[in-house]
Amino acid sequence: MHLCGVQQDKAIQVIRDSVKACLSAGESAVGCVKEQLPTIETEITRIKKEIIDSLPKQACRGNVKFETVVVEEYVPNNTVSEANNILKELLGE
C-alpha cells in the first residue's frame, strides 16, 4: 500500500475496511487473511526469483568475507503500532 501512495491513517483505514468487509459478510477476518497466505507466499517467492534473476552475475575467486549490519527503525507513532496490532491479530500472533 505504501508503494501505491497509501500512507499511515489511510493505510489503516484500508485495513479496517477490509476487515469490516470480511466480518459483515459473516466470515472470519483472520480466516480471510489466512486463506490468502498461500497466494501471498507464492508471489513473494516469484518476486524474490525475479529480483535474483535480474542481478548481474559476479565472478568470485577465493573466499568471500562480509559483515552483517542490522538496521532497525523505531517510529513512536500510535498509528503504526495500531496497524501492527491489527495485522498481528489477523495473523493470529
PyMOL commands that place a pseudoatom at each C-alpha (Angstrom):
pseudoatom trace, name=CA, resn=MET, resi=1, chain=A, elem=C, hetatm=0, pos=[0.000, 0.000, 0.000]
pseudoatom trace, name=CA, resn=HIS, resi=2, chain=A, elem=C, hetatm=0, pos=[2.904, 2.319, 0.752]
pseudoatom trace, name=CA, resn=LEU, resi=3, chain=A, elem=C, hetatm=0, pos=[4.258, 1.981, -2.803]
pseudoatom trace, name=CA, resn=CYS, resi=4, chain=A, elem=C, hetatm=0, pos=[0.813, 2.928, -4.117]
pseudoatom trace, name=CA, resn=GLY, resi=5, chain=A, elem=C, hetatm=0, pos=[0.910, 6.156, -2.116]
pseudoatom trace, name=CA, resn=VAL, resi=6, chain=A, elem=C, hetatm=0, pos=[-1.315, 4.930, 0.716]
pseudoatom trace, name=CA, resn=GLN, resi=7, chain=A, elem=C, hetatm=0, pos=[0.180, 6.228, 3.943]
pseudoatom trace, name=CA, resn=GLN, resi=8, chain=A, elem=C, hetatm=0, pos=[-0.500, 5.990, 7.677]
pseudoatom trace, name=CA, resn=ASP, resi=9, chain=A, elem=C, hetatm=0, pos=[-4.128, 6.841, 8.510]
pseudoatom trace, name=CA, resn=LYS, resi=10, chain=A, elem=C, hetatm=0, pos=[-5.336, 5.938, 5.024]
pseudoatom trace, name=CA, resn=ALA, resi=11, chain=A, elem=C, hetatm=0, pos=[-3.465, 2.611, 5.151]
pseudoatom trace, name=CA, resn=ILE, resi=12, chain=A, elem=C, hetatm=0, pos=[-5.097, 1.803, 8.478]
pseudoatom trace, name=CA, resn=GLN, resi=13, chain=A, elem=C, hetatm=0, pos=[-8.484, 2.742, 7.052]
pseudoatom trace, name=CA, resn=VAL, resi=14, chain=A, elem=C, hetatm=0, pos=[-7.936, 0.350, 4.124]
pseudoatom trace, name=CA, resn=ILE, resi=15, chain=A, elem=C, hetatm=0, pos=[-7.044, -2.435, 6.581]
pseudoatom trace, name=CA, resn=ARG, resi=16, chain=A, elem=C, hetatm=0, pos=[-10.094, -1.627, 8.731]
pseudoatom trace, name=CA, resn=ASP, resi=17, chain=A, elem=C, hetatm=0, pos=[-12.375, -1.575, 5.681]
pseudoatom trace, name=CA, resn=SER, resi=18, chain=A, elem=C, hetatm=0, pos=[-11.039, -4.946, 4.554]
pseudoatom trace, name=CA, resn=VAL, resi=19, chain=A, elem=C, hetatm=0, pos=[-11.571, -6.472, 7.985]
pseudoatom trace, name=CA, resn=LYS, resi=20, chain=A, elem=C, hetatm=0, pos=[-15.036, -4.911, 8.205]
pseudoatom trace, name=CA, resn=ALA, resi=21, chain=A, elem=C, hetatm=0, pos=[-15.958, -6.355, 4.792]
pseudoatom trace, name=CA, resn=CYS, resi=22, chain=A, elem=C, hetatm=0, pos=[-14.954, -9.856, 5.944]
pseudoatom trace, name=CA, resn=LEU, resi=23, chain=A, elem=C, hetatm=0, pos=[-16.824, -9.527, 9.216]
pseudoatom trace, name=CA, resn=SER, resi=24, chain=A, elem=C, hetatm=0, pos=[-20.005, -8.118, 7.662]
pseudoatom trace, name=CA, resn=ALA, resi=25, chain=A, elem=C, hetatm=0, pos=[-20.028, -10.984, 5.169]
pseudoatom trace, name=CA, resn=GLY, resi=26, chain=A, elem=C, hetatm=0, pos=[-20.243, -13.286, 8.179]
pseudoatom trace, name=CA, resn=GLU, resi=27, chain=A, elem=C, hetatm=0, pos=[-16.702, -14.527, 7.688]
pseudoatom trace, name=CA, resn=SER, resi=28, chain=A, elem=C, hetatm=0, pos=[-13.725, -14.514, 10.000]
pseudoatom trace, name=CA, resn=ALA, resi=29, chain=A, elem=C, hetatm=0, pos=[-11.275, -11.711, 9.212]
pseudoatom trace, name=CA, resn=VAL, resi=30, chain=A, elem=C, hetatm=0, pos=[-8.440, -13.978, 10.331]
pseudoatom trace, name=CA, resn=GLY, resi=31, chain=A, elem=C, hetatm=0, pos=[-9.827, -16.708, 8.085]
pseudoatom trace, name=CA, resn=CYS, resi=32, chain=A, elem=C, hetatm=0, pos=[-9.902, -14.329, 5.109]
pseudoatom trace, name=CA, resn=VAL, resi=33, chain=A, elem=C, hetatm=0, pos=[-6.246, -13.411, 5.596]
pseudoatom trace, name=CA, resn=LYS, resi=34, chain=A, elem=C, hetatm=0, pos=[-5.123, -16.991, 6.275]
pseudoatom trace, name=CA, resn=GLU, resi=35, chain=A, elem=C, hetatm=0, pos=[-6.982, -18.086, 3.153]
pseudoatom trace, name=CA, resn=GLN, resi=36, chain=A, elem=C, hetatm=0, pos=[-4.794, -15.749, 1.087]
pseudoatom trace, name=CA, resn=LEU, resi=37, chain=A, elem=C, hetatm=0, pos=[-1.453, -16.775, 2.674]
pseudoatom trace, name=CA, resn=PRO, resi=38, chain=A, elem=C, hetatm=0, pos=[-0.587, -19.407, 0.018]
pseudoatom trace, name=CA, resn=THR, resi=39, chain=A, elem=C, hetatm=0, pos=[-1.114, -16.812, -2.727]
pseudoatom trace, name=CA, resn=ILE, resi=40, chain=A, elem=C, hetatm=0, pos=[0.949, -14.240, -0.840]
pseudoatom trace, name=CA, resn=GLU, resi=41, chain=A, elem=C, hetatm=0, pos=[3.784, -16.719, -0.243]
pseudoatom trace, name=CA, resn=THR, resi=42, chain=A, elem=C, hetatm=0, pos=[3.777, -17.752, -3.920]
pseudoatom trace, name=CA, resn=GLU, resi=43, chain=A, elem=C, hetatm=0, pos=[4.010, -14.114, -5.007]
pseudoatom trace, name=CA, resn=ILE, resi=44, chain=A, elem=C, hetatm=0, pos=[6.833, -13.382, -2.561]
pseudoatom trace, name=CA, resn=THR, resi=45, chain=A, elem=C, hetatm=0, pos=[8.769, -16.377, -3.912]
pseudoatom trace, name=CA, resn=ARG, resi=46, chain=A, elem=C, hetatm=0, pos=[8.154, -15.256, -7.510]
pseudoatom trace, name=CA, resn=ILE, resi=47, chain=A, elem=C, hetatm=0, pos=[9.249, -11.678, -6.763]
pseudoatom trace, name=CA, resn=LYS, resi=48, chain=A, elem=C, hetatm=0, pos=[12.434, -12.860, -4.999]
pseudoatom trace, name=CA, resn=LYS, resi=49, chain=A, elem=C, hetatm=0, pos=[13.294, -15.041, -8.012]
pseudoatom trace, name=CA, resn=GLU, resi=50, chain=A, elem=C, hetatm=0, pos=[12.713, -12.122, -10.409]
pseudoatom trace, name=CA, resn=ILE, resi=51, chain=A, elem=C, hetatm=0, pos=[14.998, -9.893, -8.342]
pseudoatom trace, name=CA, resn=ILE, resi=52, chain=A, elem=C, hetatm=0, pos=[17.722, -12.541, -8.124]
pseudoatom trace, name=CA, resn=ASP, resi=53, chain=A, elem=C, hetatm=0, pos=[17.469, -13.324, -11.850]
pseudoatom trace, name=CA, resn=SER, resi=54, chain=A, elem=C, hetatm=0, pos=[17.851, -9.611, -12.693]
pseudoatom trace, name=CA, resn=LEU, resi=55, chain=A, elem=C, hetatm=0, pos=[21.119, -9.233, -10.762]
pseudoatom trace, name=CA, resn=PRO, resi=56, chain=A, elem=C, hetatm=0, pos=[24.325, -9.274, -12.808]
pseudoatom trace, name=CA, resn=LYS, resi=57, chain=A, elem=C, hetatm=0, pos=[26.473, -12.378, -12.478]
pseudoatom trace, name=CA, resn=GLN, resi=58, chain=A, elem=C, hetatm=0, pos=[29.605, -11.821, -10.426]
pseudoatom trace, name=CA, resn=ALA, resi=59, chain=A, elem=C, hetatm=0, pos=[32.835, -13.767, -10.755]
pseudoatom trace, name=CA, resn=CYS, resi=60, chain=A, elem=C, hetatm=0, pos=[34.436, -14.700, -7.457]
pseudoatom trace, name=CA, resn=ARG, resi=61, chain=A, elem=C, hetatm=0, pos=[37.871, -16.098, -6.743]
pseudoatom trace, name=CA, resn=GLY, resi=62, chain=A, elem=C, hetatm=0, pos=[38.787, -17.299, -3.280]
pseudoatom trace, name=CA, resn=ASN, resi=63, chain=A, elem=C, hetatm=0, pos=[36.883, -16.769, -0.077]
pseudoatom trace, name=CA, resn=VAL, resi=64, chain=A, elem=C, hetatm=0, pos=[34.279, -14.090, 0.326]
pseudoatom trace, name=CA, resn=LYS, resi=65, chain=A, elem=C, hetatm=0, pos=[34.041, -12.324, 3.664]
pseudoatom trace, name=CA, resn=PHE, resi=66, chain=A, elem=C, hetatm=0, pos=[31.343, -9.944, 4.778]
pseudoatom trace, name=CA, resn=GLU, resi=67, chain=A, elem=C, hetatm=0, pos=[29.885, -8.437, 7.916]
pseudoatom trace, name=CA, resn=THR, resi=68, chain=A, elem=C, hetatm=0, pos=[26.191, -8.126, 8.519]
pseudoatom trace, name=CA, resn=VAL, resi=69, chain=A, elem=C, hetatm=0, pos=[24.601, -4.927, 9.677]
pseudoatom trace, name=CA, resn=VAL, resi=70, chain=A, elem=C, hetatm=0, pos=[21.201, -4.807, 11.300]
pseudoatom trace, name=CA, resn=VAL, resi=71, chain=A, elem=C, hetatm=0, pos=[19.258, -1.601, 10.839]
pseudoatom trace, name=CA, resn=GLU, resi=72, chain=A, elem=C, hetatm=0, pos=[16.201, -1.046, 12.987]
pseudoatom trace, name=CA, resn=GLU, resi=73, chain=A, elem=C, hetatm=0, pos=[13.795, 1.825, 12.714]
pseudoatom trace, name=CA, resn=TYR, resi=74, chain=A, elem=C, hetatm=0, pos=[11.820, 2.988, 15.710]
pseudoatom trace, name=CA, resn=VAL, resi=75, chain=A, elem=C, hetatm=0, pos=[8.738, 5.014, 14.956]
pseudoatom trace, name=CA, resn=PRO, resi=76, chain=A, elem=C, hetatm=0, pos=[6.982, 6.276, 18.084]
pseudoatom trace, name=CA, resn=ASN, resi=77, chain=A, elem=C, hetatm=0, pos=[3.636, 6.548, 16.361]
pseudoatom trace, name=CA, resn=ASN, resi=78, chain=A, elem=C, hetatm=0, pos=[0.400, 5.107, 17.728]
pseudoatom trace, name=CA, resn=THR, resi=79, chain=A, elem=C, hetatm=0, pos=[-0.999, 4.789, 14.211]
pseudoatom trace, name=CA, resn=VAL, resi=80, chain=A, elem=C, hetatm=0, pos=[1.804, 2.452, 13.143]
pseudoatom trace, name=CA, resn=SER, resi=81, chain=A, elem=C, hetatm=0, pos=[1.537, 0.482, 16.396]
pseudoatom trace, name=CA, resn=GLU, resi=82, chain=A, elem=C, hetatm=0, pos=[-2.198, 0.162, 15.932]
pseudoatom trace, name=CA, resn=ALA, resi=83, chain=A, elem=C, hetatm=0, pos=[-1.753, -1.131, 12.366]
pseudoatom trace, name=CA, resn=ASN, resi=84, chain=A, elem=C, hetatm=0, pos=[0.834, -3.661, 13.541]
pseudoatom trace, name=CA, resn=ASN, resi=85, chain=A, elem=C, hetatm=0, pos=[-1.503, -4.854, 16.286]
pseudoatom trace, name=CA, resn=ILE, resi=86, chain=A, elem=C, hetatm=0, pos=[-4.341, -5.293, 13.796]
pseudoatom trace, name=CA, resn=LEU, resi=87, chain=A, elem=C, hetatm=0, pos=[-2.101, -7.329, 11.481]
pseudoatom trace, name=CA, resn=LYS, resi=88, chain=A, elem=C, hetatm=0, pos=[-0.830, -9.484, 14.374]
pseudoatom trace, name=CA, resn=GLU, resi=89, chain=A, elem=C, hetatm=0, pos=[-4.410, -10.138, 15.419]
pseudoatom trace, name=CA, resn=LEU, resi=90, chain=A, elem=C, hetatm=0, pos=[-5.407, -11.069, 11.878]
pseudoatom trace, name=CA, resn=LEU, resi=91, chain=A, elem=C, hetatm=0, pos=[-2.488, -13.454, 11.549]
pseudoatom trace, name=CA, resn=GLY, resi=92, chain=A, elem=C, hetatm=0, pos=[-3.194, -14.994, 14.951]
pseudoatom trace, name=CA, resn=GLU, resi=93, chain=A, elem=C, hetatm=0, pos=[0.085, -13.971, 16.527]
for i in range(1, 93): cmd.bond("trace and resi %d" % i, "trace and resi %d" % (i + 1))
show_as sticks, trace
zoom trace
